[in-house]
Amino acid sequence: MSSLADRLDTARRSQETVPVHGSVSTQSHRVDPIVEVKERVHQGLIDSLGPRLYDPHLKESDLANQVRQTLQEVIDAEQKPLTLSDRTRIAQEVSDEILGHGPLEPLLRDPEVTEIMVNSASSIFIERAGKIYPTSARFTDETHLRRIIDKIVGRVGRRVDEASPLVDARLPDGSRVNAVVAPIALDGAILTIRKFAADPFTDKDLLSFGTFTPPVRDFLHACVLGRRNIIISGGTGSGKTTTLNVISSFLPEEERIVTIEDAAELQLHQQHVLRMESRPANIEGSGLVTIRDLVRNALRMRPDRIVVGEVRDGAALDMLQAMNTGHDGSITTVHANSARDSLSRLETMVLMAGIELPIRAIREQVSGAVDLIIQQSRLKDGTRRITQITEVVGMEGDIITLQDLFTFDYAAGRDANGRFLGELRSTGIRPKFTQDLQDLGVELPIQLFAPRY
């Protein structure tokens, strides 16, 4: 459980948080008429609960119940007349400071907010429906913001300070957190939270979002059952992890699945899932456990499938070797702008492993390991779409040959709101591995590849 002293130290005034749904907010700072009341209520809460706030054996849920009950009693005893809305507001804000993440709590509770970007103590932006808007939420000062950051990263056993000013962490619901502090952050601490839905998105959700189409969903389902090795490629914030989560849900229930991530985000509901998370070095510089270490260790765990949240270094070599040595059906993501670029990225990351290999040998490893590349993009209208599904066919000389199976129809134009009307269309080409799927009892109906299906 995170430090309760930190909870109390963060209990200072923060302006009311009101997410903006449209145009830029120009609200200025103004004196809050009930600040003094809130401070008295907070102090009264501390006086009433006393040592119980610091009890390390007290469960989080029990502490929350006691805080809320005592908080109501303290508010009821307040001398100054308060309206019902003021009482509710005070109770919520004091509770957020002690139990939650201060002014970020309302944004974390808002299901429409997908990303929270804290640029400084007084500048907080959000992403809603793929668009970025400012909010009137703010921290009291830089110290307040740093204490909230320390609370978040401390909960997962990580640290952020001058010696280690960059950190990746996660919230209890799996939401991804990145924090940057001085001396790297020149204008104050920076905090970015990529929220995850309380209920993981399913293939039906992605269909409704337009991320892919029913034929593409059926094709990817068949590829997963047919043990194809899949790479999901795309830029930052393009929705790779969400697509990885959905595609991983197609994995058979009876298989042994090992997931490897920097910060645990995947939410698989199969019965036999083993989750591993990398670990940074401690303050003495020891104890580092990398993605590459975990991939190598996963090979000793008798996995049927290996799912790696993202490869970004020499772990690519171990991942390719796993795919080439009997661990078919593995899935991972890479940062790249196109299917061809993703192969170049893999080559570069293999070289980062420190093993001298000729480029042709690396490309043979890649072409032998990877069967399918799913390219995902965040379009200008804010939507996240799969824009290309490409098969890795093999080698011709020193070049890896690719063929597009589905491509996004940009020619369909946009509607009156600027939203793209296009969708993934089949190129009419059937994959070369169709027979391999049939040998495993997985059929690919020819209708999936009709050019205008």
Secondary structure, 3 states (H helix, E strand, C coil): CCCHHHHHHCCCCCCCCCECCCCCCCCCCCCCCCHHHHHHHHHHHHHHHHHHHHCCCCCHHHHHHHHHHHHHHHHHCCCCCCCHHHHHHHHHHHHHHHHCCHHHHHHHHCCCEEEEEEEECCEEEEEECCEEEEECCCCCCHHHHHHHHHHHHHHCCCCCCCCCCEEEEECCCCCEEEEECCCCCCCCCEEEEECCCCCCCCHHHHHHHCCCCHHHHHHHHHHHHCCCCEEEEECCCCCHHHHHHHHHCCCCCCCCEEEEECCCCCCCCCCCEEEEECECCCCCCCCCECHHHHHHHHCCCCCCEEEECCCCCCHHHHHHHHHHCCCCCCEEEEECCCHHHHHHHHHHHHHCCCCCCCHHHHHHHHHHHCCEEEEEEECCCCCEEEEEEEEEEEEECCEEEEEEEEEECHHHCECCCCCECCCEEECCCCCCCHHHHHHCCCCCCHHHHCCCC
